[in-house]
Amino acid sequence: TILTLGAVARASADDAGAFMQWFASRGGEAPGLSLQHFAGMGHGVAATEATIITKNDLLLRVPLDLVISRATIAAQFMAADRTRRAAFAAVGDATHEIALFVMLQRCLGDRSAWAPWLRLVPSRVPATHTWADDELALVEVAAQGISRRSKEWRDELRDAWRDLFDRGIAQSILGERCIAESDNDNAGVFAEAVTLVDTR
């Protein structure tokens, strides 16, 4: 998968400030660092002080419950919901499990515990497997094999979505209101979520 240079979040300074407040309120620490916008690249972490970093200096502390992982999904957010917990356990692929969780959190919007983070990350990460066939044809001459592999990856993700849907896993995790009527739309949103997880 090839990521284009345009894969940056479109977030405001207010979103960055809200994220930093959320991060600190949940136990995160980033002494001497701030979240800043870099022209043409999106948001990133920058040093706020001209200091020499020495061994054992704390640069960044991220509590485990702020990290979206299989462990935090199981321990923190699905403990009281047996159906959803069983559905997550049945997914079988860590990336797909986390991607479904990201889809659920996006569906929850401002009610999501991760809303400040989700406002900073791109809703769409440009990657060749998310391109339409006519877009892939444009680059095929210059880069042999990209089109074929991208179509294969897109088909694999659509098949993975179809499997999750056919087994009722997607519905159990996302609920009715988070699943679009068009299966292609769902497969596309799933592919975008997988790409986001893969690029973080």
Phi, psi and omega in degrees: 000132179251125177265138179274164181293345182277008185278067180235153178285146176254080184239157182267170175297326177298319178297319179295318178296318178296321178297313181298322177295315178300314181302311181292320182294339180259014175096003178285146178229138177212064182296130179077009179235152174217159176271124182229159176265132178247122184309128177078355183235342181098202182272149178199177181264136179226150175289137180258350181229148176274087181233154175271127180273129179245166181305137179075005173292139176282121176258317184203130175234120180243112177300144183303326182287355172267350181267124177280109181216172177302321182295314181289326177298311183291312188282320191259329193240351180238003185302323183267356185242093185299319182297312181293319179300315179296322179295315178298319180297332182276349182300310175088344181235123185300316181296317180293323178298313180292323178298318177297322178296318177297318178301316179297315181296321176296321179296324180290339178061230183294345177280349180287141174296340181255015183307315180299323178289316182298331177290340180269331183274153182295143174281338177222123177258111181299118178217147187300330181286352176260359181282154173285159182303322181292328176291319179296324180298329180294328182262351185300321181296318183283330185225086181306135175095339181297314182298312182298310182294322179295319177294321178298315180296317177299317179295321178298318180291322176296319178295320178297316177299313181301318179297314179298323180288313182298327179276359178080005182291314181300316181294321180294325181278312188272332184079165184298319187286345180264000181251124180288160178292326181274123179295327176298320177298315179298315179298322179293317178295320177298315179300319178296319180294319177298316179298318177300314179298316181295333183264358178265000000 
